[in-house]
Amino acid sequence: MSTQFDSTGLFFEQLRLALNNFQDAQWLGENSPLAAPYFLGSALQGVAGADTAVGRGQVLQQTIYAAADNLWDGPLPKTRDELETAVQNARLEQGNKGNQYHFFLLELRYLRRFFRSRAHPPADSEQAIRDYLGVGRGPYFNHLKAAREALAEALIRHLQPTLRLEQPPQLSGQLIGRDHLIARCLPRLQTNQTIAITGMGGVGKTALAAAVAQQWPAQPVFWFTLRPTLNDQLASLLFSLGYFLHQQGASGLWLQLVADDGKMNSLPLALEQVRGDLQTMHPPPLLCLDECDHLAAGPEKMTAQQQQLLSFIDGLRGLSPLVLVGQRVNILADEHLALTGLTLAQTHKLLHQSGVAFRPEEAERLHAYTDGNARMMWLCAAMCQSEQETLMAVLDSLPKTAVFQTLFARLWQSLSGAERTVLQRLAVFRSLAPADAFADRTAVLETLAARHLLQRDDQGAVALLPIIRDLLLADHTHLPAAIREQAHLAAAAIRAERGEYTAAAFHFAQGGEPATAVQVWYPVRQQEIKRGQAGAALAIFAPLSPRRLPEAEAQALTLLQAELYQLAGEAEQGLTVLDMVNWARDSETAVQAQLLRGNFLNTLGQPEAALEKLEDGLATLARLMEQMVRFRQQRALIHIQQWHMAEAIQEVRQAQYTAEHLQGLIQEQQGNFDEAYLAYHKALALARSINYEAGMAQTNRDLANVLLRQAKLEEARLHLQAALDYYERIGDRLSWEKARSSLAGIHFQAGEYEQMIAIGEKSLPFFERAKIPYYTSLTTANLAESYYAVGNLERAELYAHKTLALEEPNSYPYALYTLGLVRRAQHNLPDAEVYLQQAQQVAANNLDSFMEAHALRLWGELLAEKGERETAVQTITQALRQFERLNILPEIETTRQLLQKL
């Protein structure tokens, strides 16, 4: 079982596209979400031309430069010679890995600061760069992918999209009727007082706080909206506040959080760090906390995390000017502003500002109907605008009592389909969404903002007004389950494209794809925990059951649940979830599970049991199979000493199985199929002798692959079907799909191309959604050659190019081979020969004798068609030698017949 899920995801794909177009600032600004104000955030502040596509593209270029520079350990080289010397020394010590080598690759292929645009090797010549580096094509692609991944993490560390700081909401028009309150607040805040703004929903509490923030004479302003399960825990506020203070040059709290890997368990220490940071800032910043009513429940109804957060906020009083906003505020304030509705005269002003025509009696009736509630009046004005009706007509159509739910339901009827769709999509976002994700709905966003249904900030973000969002989420008529799930999945993609992994995981889970949520978050969990996302992640993953997931995702889910419970101090819950999964003995996750068990037992006052679990973990810590064999041999000796003979035999056979299976893998990789066949058969017999079902399934799969290469198709089918039956029985969808890929290969070898295409077209979307590039490329490569076999050259070429675009070394030569077939069928022999030469070279670099032999044979056929008989015979003879070494009898016979004809 492997939980090393592919972590490249949508964000890595966006970065790859940006790098491929790196020198074109215009393209970046117009096409890349990484160049949008939402992602770049404060990096755009004070930059000339930041409101243009070229300007944003240039800022992204500079930001990527800065992120790449962070990969270099120490001062940057000043010249190309210095760079080459430093990297050469690093390669001698570390080989082709490490951040300095990654930096060098990025410079060669994309950034070109140390290499003139057309200097050797040119950026657009893969061959020239590989020759310059002295690496093969397969390793080159792997190295480049690793370099991009290192850059991606550096870019996230540089911009911290997870910690994107909120900005005070932008007011649409002038705030009505609150000038005297603003004038009352400002002088008190300048003396570090705390002001609470309360009132019922819709009276304008947030708008008043935003107006105060706009008029605050000494920027900056810190704004934080509390959202249940998203950020209503101390870690979330600490990270946002620490990052904000760090940006202002006060870095004590931030550096402490970084040093502690995102774990700040001491409330006094946190307050002390904040106090120290604030004392260095003159004047101190204005702190605004919105939606504080989530912390207004009685102590018995609050979680421990919420109580800790409440204590921290209370400790901020007097350290800095503080504004607390909510229907109720459970923190002592120096000044309490309880807002009520607008007066009749202020209602007139609101209607004038909305642009709705009215008569005095209509305004009076509206004021009486809404009791001066500004949000209700804006909803009525929006109805007038949507329906182009008079205010009186709208009021006549409403129920006798003004209730937000009925007012919104009435407004919903008047909205266009596009407006409803945007509201539905925005409703599922728990925090500000990137406006650039709705670039095709800009006019709709403008209309909804003008009608006071959504709000923007000055950094490219948009969100529904909280009351509108709450109304939609609570209403399954206007946001039915199917549309809600679709909106969540769309939001998941938007978040993932911008490196917001915890938010993406939330939306995948809510969208009915919990396995994808695990796949997105598990590989980056340590980074996200270090960014203060543990509490939010626990709220996402705690409700999920591993029983509904494939084995790999189930183990990963259980492990991350336990880790998050450990961080939350919930040892009993952590132990409970660890017992819900059967852990494979030879997996890294089993070691991690044992370590967590030991920590939980020690926390619960069971040190002896904890030591036992930790010893179990140490016994399985070795990750290489050879070390696993030694471990099992030692356990067998202990069992013998204790006269546990059955257990000793089990351990010995398990060790023997591991060794034989490893031997099969090695021989298969080296192209020694007969030796691999024998080793796998021995491993299979050993697995059967101890009823090791998972081992039997894995070996059956691997054995089927060898038999497929040897063209022993019926025997391959039998072994593969046994594996498929096991994976289907246990619900391991991922392994089942992988085995189906092998079944598709059998259909192809048997000439059953339509069956292969049917399996491939069905499996491909799964591998694409699961972000498994190896099997995605394997499937597209098989589809390409199958479509060629049925005469569909267009789709064959399409899937071959899809395979090449994925840049997976193992599948690369197969796509090149198919393109050679296609060009030959199109009577374009020069291009066909180029593709086949490339296929042979890449296969040789990959040590893939099977593909190399096929490419050589077809290349020889082309040479014969060109009249180059002697060279053709030499080339086909090379292919024959390869097939003979592989002992593939049908291919040997076919190749010999071809030589006889020549």
N, C-alpha and C positions, 0 to 999 in steps of 0.2 A: 504493500500500500504506500502510495506517495502522496503527500500533501504539499509538494512543491509546485503549486499551481502556477500557471503562466501569469506573471504580474505585469506584463507590458500594458495590456488593456487599451482603453480608448485614449487615455492621456498620452501614453507612449506613442500611439499612432499619430496623434496630433503633433507631437514633438518631431516625429520622423518627417511628416509632411512639411513642417516649418523648416527643418534643416535642409530638406531637398530643395526648398525655394529660398534659402537663407539670404542670398545676395539680392533678392528682389523685394525691397521694402514695400513697394506698392502692393504686391501680391499678398504679403504677410498681413498688411493692414486691412485688406479687403476680404481675405479668405480665412485667416487663422483665428480661432477663438482665443488663442494665446496672446494675440495682439489687441484684444478688445479691452476697453476700460475696466470691465469687471475683473479680468484676470490680472492685468498689470497694476491696477489699483494705484497706490501712492507713487509708483514709479513714474506715472504720467504727470504728477504735480509739478508745476513750474516749468514744464518743457514746452518750448516754442513749437507750434505746429502739432501739438498732441491731439487736436480736434480733427486732424486729417488722417487719411489712411496711410500716407507715406510717413507722417510723423509717428503714428502708433507702430508702424512696422519698424522704424528706426529704433524706437524705444525697446521693442522686443529684441532686436539685434543686440543692443547694448546690454540688455538683461541677460541674454544667453551668453554673451562674452563674459559677463561678471560671474555667472554660474560656472562656466567652464574654467575660469581662472581659479575658482575655489577648489577645483580638483587637483591643482598643482601644489605640491608640498614645498612651501618656502617661496622665496622671491621668484617671480617669473623670469625666464630667460629674456635677454634683450635682443638677441639676434637669432637667425635661423641656425647658425653654426652652434651657438650655445645650446639651443633646443635639441639639435640632433645629437650633440655630445652627451647631454644629460640623459636623454632617452636611451641612447645606446648603452650607457653605463647601467641604467635601470633594467634594461632587457637582459643584460649579462647576469644580473643578480636575481631577477624575478621571472625572467621569461617574458612572453607576450601577454602580460597582465599588469594590473595595477593602475592607479589613477594617472600617473605620468604618461604611461603608454596610451591610456584612453584619451587624455588631453591631446597627445600627438596625433592620434587617429582623427579626432574631431577637427583639428587644424588642417590636416591633409585633405580630408574629404569635404568639409563644409565651411569652416570659419576663415581660413586662408589669411590670417594676419601675418604669419611668418613666411608665407609663400605667395609670391605675386600671382595674379589671377591665372596666367598661362605658364607659370614657372613649372619646371619638372619636379614631381609628377603632376600633371594637370588633374584638377578635382574630378572631372568628368570621365577620366580614363581609369576604370577599375584595374585593367591589366597593368597599367603603368604604376599605380599605387602598390599593387601586389608585388610587382617586380622590385620596386623600391624597398618595400618592407621585407621581401624574401619570404612570403607566406603563400600558401595555396589558396584557392578560391573559397573552399569550405571554411578553413580557419579564419580567413579574412572576414567573411560574413559574420561568423560568431564573434570575432573581436569587435567588429563595428557595432553589432547589436549590444554587446556589453558596454561599449563606450557610450552609446545613446542612453542606456539605462542608468549609467552613472551620472550622466548629465541631467537626466530627468529628476533624479533624486536631489541633485545639487540645485536645480531650478526650483523645486518645491521648497527646499530649505531656504533659498534666497527670498522667494516671494511669500511663502507661508500661506497658500490659498485656503488651507483648513482654518487658519486664524484670521480670515478676512475681516477687518474691523468694520463695524457698522458706522454709518454716518447718520447724523440727525436727519429725519425725513424732510424732504423739500416741501415747503408749503406752496399750495396752489392758490395764488391770490393772497390778499391781506387777511390776517387773522382778525375776526370780528369780535368786538366787545371785550377784549382781554388786555387792552393797553395798560390799564391801571394795575392789573395783576403783574404784568411784566415789569413795570416800574417799581412795584413793591418787592419783587423777587431779586432783582439785580444787586441792589446795595447789600442785602442780607447775604447773598452768595459770596460777595467780595470779602466778607469777613469769615469765610469758611463755615457758614451755617448750613444746616440741612433743611430742605423744603420738601414737604409731601404734597402732591397734587392728587386729589381723589375726586370721585364722582361716578355716577352711573355711566354705562356704556353709551358712547355717542355724544357726550357733552364737550369733547375737545381737549381731553387731558394731554394726550400725546402732542397735539398741535400746539398747546400752550408751552410744553417743555421744549419743543422744537423751536418755537419763536424765541424763547429765552436763550437757547443755545445759539441761535443766529445773531442775537444782539450781545452775546457775551463778549466783553471788550478784550479779553486776553485769551486768545486761542492757545492751545487746542482744546477740543471737547471730546470726551470719551462717552460713547453711547452704547448701551448694552440692553437688549431686550430678552427678558427671561422667558424661555419656552419649555414647558414640561417635557421631560425625558430627553430633550435635546441638549440643554445647557443649564438646567436648574440644579447644578452641583458645583461645588467650590472649584474643582479643577478647571472647569470651563471658564469661569469668571477670572480665575488667576491667570490663565494663559492669555486670555484676551487683554486683560489689564496689563499684565507683564509685557506683552508684545507692544502694546500702545506706549507704555512708559519707555520701553527700549527704543522705540522710534524717536522719542523726544530726548534721548541721550541719558536717561536714568535707567540703568540696566541691572540693578541689584536683584530684583525679583526674577527677571528673565534668566539671568545667568544661574540663579539657584535652581530654577525649574529645569534648565538644560542639564545642569550637573547631576540632578536627582532623577534624570530620565523621565521627567514629567510627573513624578510622584512627590507631591507636597503633602505630607501627612500631619504636619504640625501647624495648627491654626495660629498660634502665637508667632511662630517663625515667619509665616506668610505675612501677617500684619506688620511685623517688624521690618521686613524687606520693603513692603509698600510704604511704610512710614519713612524709611530711609530714602527711598526714591523721591517721594513727594517733597521732602525737605530740601532736595537739591534743585527743585523747580520753582522759579520765581517769575510771575505768580504761579500758584498751583493750577492744574487743569480743572475744568468743570467735569464732574462725573454725573451722568444721567442713566438711571436704571429704570426701564419701562416694564410694564406688566408685572409689577411686584405683588399683585394680589394673589399670585400663585404661592406666595410665602405667607399668606395671611390666615391660613387655617390654624386651628388649635394644635398644640404640640403633639397631641395623641394622633392626629391625622397627617402629620408630616413625617417624611422619611428622615433617617439619620443624616443623609447627605444634604437635605433641604435645611435641616436645623443648623448644620455646620455652616452652610452658606448664609443663613440669616444672621448667625453670630458674626461672621466675617463682615457683612455689610454694616451691621451695627457698630463694628469696630472702626469703620471708615469715618464715622461722624467726627467732625472737628479736624480731621486731617486734610480735608480738601472740600471745596464747595460741592454739595451733593444734592441732586434732585431725584426724588423717588416718585414713581407714577404708578397708579393702580386704582381699581375701584375701592380697594381697601389697602392700607399700608400698615404693616405690623411692626414698624420701627419708629422709635421716638424721634420726632422732628422738631426743629426750632420754630418752624412756621408751617401751618397746615392750611392749604387752600382747598376748600370743598366746593367744586364747581357745580353750578346749577345751569338751567337752560337760559337761552338768550331772551332778551326783552323783545317786545313787539317792534320797537324801533330798530333793534339789531336784526330782527327777522327781515325787515325791509332791506337792510344792507346786504344780507345774505342773498336774497332774491335778485337784487340788482347785480351782484357779483356773478350769480349763476347764469345771467342772461335770460331768465324766464320773465316774460311779461306778466304783470299782475295788477289787479285793482286793490285798493286798500282793504275792502271787505274780504278779498281772497287771502291776503296776507294775515289778516286777523284770524280767519278761520284756520289757516295752516298753523299759526302760532298756538292756537288753542288745542288743535288736534294733536300736535307733537309735544306740547308743553315746553316749547322752545328748544327741543333736542336738536342740535345742529346736524347730526348724522341723519336723523329721520327726515329733516327738511331737505338735505342734499339728495336723499333717495327720491323724494317726491319731485324735486327739480329734475332729476335724471329721467323720471318717467315722462315728464312734460317734453323733455328734449327728444327722447326716443320715439314717443308716439306723436309728437307735434300736436299735442293737445293743450288746452288751457289748464291753468292750475285748478280752476273750479271743476272742470270735467274730471281731472284726476282725483281730486278729493271726493267727488261724488261716487267714484268707483271703488273707494276704499272701505274696509269694514269700519264699524263705529269706533273701535278702540285701536289705537296705534300700537302695533307690536312689530318688532323688527322682522320676525319670520314672515308675517303676512305682507309686509311692505316689500321685502325682498322678492317673495314669490310673485307679487304683482309686477315688480320691475323686470323680473326674469322673462315674463311673457312678452315684454316689449323689446328685448334685446335681439340683435341679429344672430345668425348662426355662428359667425366668426367671433363675435363678442362673447358668446356663451363658451365657445371652445377655449378661448384664451383664459377666461375666468376659471374654467374647469382645470386647465393645465397648471395655472398658477396656484390653485387652491391647495395642491398637494405639497408644495414647497413649504418647509417649516421655517425657512429663513429667506433672505433676499435671493432672488434668482437673477441670472445674467440676462440683461435685456437683449444682448446680441443673439441669444438663442431663439429669440422671437423676431428676428430681423425681417421676416416675411409678414409680420403682423404689426409693423411700426404704427400705421395709421390707426389700427384698433387700439393699441396701447395709448396713443394720444387721446383718443375719444374717451376711453375708460378713465384716464387720469383727469381729463377735464370734468368728468362727471363725479369725481371724488370717490371712485371705486378702487383705485390703486394708487400707490405712491412710488416715487423714485428717490434715489440718492444721487449724489454728484459723481459717482464712480461707476456708472453703467449698470446699476442694479435696479430691480423692480420687484414689487410685492403687492399683494392685495392688502387693503386695509384689514386689520385684525378682525374686526367685526364681520366684514364680508366673507373672509376666509372661514371663520367659525360657522357662519350661517350655511355656507356651501358644504363644509365637511359634515355637518350634522344632518344634512338633507340628502337622503338617498334617492329622492325623486330627481333633483337637479344634478346630482353627481352619483349615478348608479354604479354598481360594483364593477361592471365591465369597463366603463369609461374611467373609473377611478384607478383601476389596475393599469390601463393603458397610459394614463397620465403619470403614474408612478414610474413605469418603465421608461417613458420619455424623459422624465426628470432624472432617473438613474444614469442614463446615457449623458445627459447634460453635465451632471456632477462629475462623472468619471472622466469625461473629456478634459476637465479642468483640474484634475488631481484631488478632488474632494471625495476621498474614498469612503469615509464613514457615512457621509450623506448619501453617497451612491448605494452603499450597502443597505441603508434604511429603505430607500425607494425600491431596490430589488426585492427586499423582504416583503414590503407592503404590496408590491406588484405581483406576488405569487411565485417568485423565483428565489426561494431561500438558498438553494444550492449556489446560484450565481452570487448571492450576497456573501456567502462564505468564501467563494473563490476570489471575489474582489478584495475582501478585507484580510483574509488569513495571511497572504504573503507580505502585507505591509502593516501588520498589526503592531509590531514593535515601534515603527515610526509614528503610527497614529497615536499609540499610547503616550509616546514622548511628546506629542502635541496636545495632550490633555483630553483625548477623545475616549478614554476608557469608560467613563460614566455613560456617555451617549451610546457607545457600542454595547455596553451591557444591557441597556434598555432595548436595543435592537435584537440582540441575539438570545437573551434569556428566555423569551417566549417560544423560540424555535425548538422543535423536537428532532433529534438525530435519527429517530426511527423512520422518518419520512424521506431521508436523504440517502444517496449512494454511499457505499462504505467509506470512500476517501473523504468525502465532504462531511460525513457523519463524525468521523474521528477528528477532523479539523475543527468542526463546530464544537464538539465536546471539549477539546483542548482549549480553544479560545474562551469558551464559557468559564472553564475552570480558572484560567489565567485572570479573567476579568473579575470573577468572584474573589480571587485572592487579593487583587488590588482593592476591592471594596471591603475587605475584611470579613467576608462571609464564608468561613471555613466549612461549615456543615453543608452549605449548598454546593460548594466546590467538590467535596467528597461525593456527594450524591450524583452529580452529573458524570463524574469520572467512572462510576460503576454502571452507567447506562450503555457502555460500549465495550465490545470485546476487542482488546488491543492486540494487534499482530506482534509477535515477539521480536521480530527482526526489523522493527521500524523505529525511526527517530522519534516519532510521536509517542511510542510506548515509553521511551526513556523520559520524555518530558512529562508524561502522565505520572510516572513513578515519582519523579521529583516533586510534582505538585501534591501528590498524595502525602509524601513525607512532610512537606511544609504544612499542609492542613492538619495532619495528625499531631504534629508538634504544637501547633497553635491551640489545638483542642486539649492539650495536656496529656498526650500519649507518646512520649519520647521514644519508648522501645519500639512501638509499632512504626513510628516515623523512621527510625534507623533501619528497620527491616525493609521498608519501601525504598529508602534511599539506596540501600545495598542492592536491591533488585535493579534499580535504575543504573547503578554503576556497572552491574554485570552485563547490561545490554547496551552500554554507552557506545561501544565501537560501531562505526557506521559501515565499515567495509566488511564484505562477506567473509573474507579470510579471518578477520578478527572474530566474527560471529562463530566461526567453526571452533576456534580456540575456546571461546566462552562455553560452547556446548560440550566440548570435550572435558572441560574442568567440571562442569555440572554433572556429567556422567560419572566421573571419578568420585565425586562426593556421594552420589547415589549408591555407588558400589560400596563405599566405606560404610554407609548406613544400611546396607543390605536391601536397598530399594532397587531391585534388579529390573523391574519393569520400567521404572522411570529412567534408569541408566540406559537401557536399550532404546527407549524413546529418544533420549538426548543424542545418543550415538547416531541413530538413523537420521535424526533431524540434521545433525552436523554433516553426515554423509550426503544427505539430500542437498544441502546448501552448497557443498563442494562440487557435486556433480552438475548441479544446475549452473553454477558459475563457470564450470569447465565448458558446458554447452554454449553459454553465451560468448565465451572467448573464442571458441572454435568457429562459431557461426560468424562472428564479426570478422574473423580472419579468412572467411571463405572456405573453411575446411568442413564441408557439409556432412561428409560421412562420419567424421569424428564427432561433430555436433550432434548428429542423429543418435549415435551410440550413447553419448553422455546424457542426453535428454531422456533416453529410454531408461537408463539406470536411475536417473533422478525420479522419473515417474513411478518406477517400481518401488523405490524407497518411500515416496510420498503415500502410495497406496498401502504400504505395509504399516504405516502409522496413522492412516486415515486423515492425512493432512490435505483437506479438500482445497484450500486456497492454493497450496503448492501444486496440487494436481492440475488445477485450472490454469495456473500460470505456465506450467511446463507443457501442458497440452497446446496452449497458444503458441509458445515458442517452437515446439516441435512441428506444429502445422506450418509455421513460416518456413522452416527448413525443408519440409516435404514439398511445399509450394515451389521453392527454388529448384528442387530436384525433379519437378514435374510429376511427382507421385500424388496426383490430385485426389483420388478416392481415399487414400489413407489420410491425407491432410484434412479432408472433410470430416472424417470420423473423429479425429482428435479435436478439431475446432468446434464441432458440435457439442462435445463433452464440456468444453470450456463455456460455450454459450449457454448451455443448460444450467450450469452452476451460477453464472453471473445473473441470469434471469431469475433463478430461484431466490437468491439473496438480495435482489434488487439493486445490484451494482451497475447502474446505467452507463457510467463512464467506461468501465472495463468491457461491458457488453458491446458498446459502440466500437471500441477499439478492435474487439474480436470480429465484429461484423466487417470491419475494413479488411481484415485478412480473408474473410469469406468472399468479399468482393474480388479480391485478388485471385482466388481460386476460380471464380466464374470467368474472370478475364483469361486466365491461362487455359481454361477449358474451351475458350471460344464462345462462351455464353455472355456476349457483350451486353445484351439488353438487360439481363439480370444484374450484371455489374453496375450498369448505369442506374437502374432502379434503386439499388442499395446506396450507391454513392450520392445520388441527388437527395436521398432522404437523410443520410448521415451528415452531409456537409453543413446544413444549418446548425446542427447540434454542436459540431466542433467549432464553428465560427462563433456561436454565442458563448460557448465555454472558454473561448480564447485559448485554444490548444493548437498552436501553429504547426507543430509537427504532423499531427493527424489531419489537420486541415489541408496542408500541402500534399500529404500522401493521397488524400481523397481526390483533390483536384488533379493530381498527376495521373491517377488511375482513370478518372473521367476523361481526361484529355486523350489518352491512348485508346480508350474504349470508343469514344466518339469518332476517332480516326478510323477504327476498325469497321464501324458501321457506315462509313462514308460521309459523315457530317464534319467536313473539314473546318467549317466556321466555328463550331462549338469546340472542336478539338484545339484549335488555336487559342480560343478564348480561355479555356481552362489551363492550357500550358502557360499562357502569360500570367494568369492568376497565381500559378505555382511559383513562377519566377519572382513575382512581386513579393511573395512571402519570405523570400531569401532564406529558406531552410536548406542547408547544404545537402542533406540526404536525398531530398526530392528533386533538387536542382537538375542533376543530369538527366533524370527521366523526362522532365519538361523539355529540355533541349533536344533529347532524342525524338520526342513526339513532333517538335517543330521541324526537325530534319525530315521525318516521314511526310509531314504536311507539305513542305517545300518540294520534296521529291514528287509527290502526287500532283503538285501544281507546275511541274516541269521546270522548277527553278533550282537547277542542280548546284550552281555556285553557293547559294545561301544554304541549301541542304547540307553541303559538305562542311561549311563553316559550323553549323549547329552540331553536326555529328562529331567534328573534331573537338568542339568545346565539351560535348557530352562525355567523350572518352577521357579528356583531360581531368574534368571534375570528378568523374567516377574513379579514376586512378588516384587522385588526391584523397578521395573518401575511402580508399581501399575496398571499393565496391566492384569486385571482379565480375559479378553477374552482369551489371550494367555495362561495364567496360567491354565485355565480350560482345554483347549485343551491338554496342555502338561501333566497335571495330568491324564486325561482320557487315553491317549495313553500309558503313563507309567504304569497305572493300567493294561492295556491289556497285556503289556510285562510281568508284574508280574504274571498274570494268565497263560500265556504261559509257564512260568518257574515253575508252580505248586504252587506258593505262593498265594493261594486263599484268605486267610483272609486279607493279606496286600493289595491284589489287590482290594478287595471290599472296604476297607477303603479309598484307594487312589481314586477310581472311584467315591465313595460317595462324597469325597471332590470336585471333578470336578462337580458333579451334583449340589451341593450347590452353586457353583460359577455360573453355567448356570442359576439356578433358580433366583439368585439375579440379574443377568443380564436380566432375562426374555426373553431368546432366546428359543422360543418354540421348533423348530426342534431339537436343540441340547439337550434340556431337554428330549425329547422323545427318541432320539437315546441313550442317556446315561442310561435312565431307562431300556430300552430294554437290554442293555449290562449287567446291574446288574441282571436282571431277569435270563439271561443265566448262570450267575455264581452261 
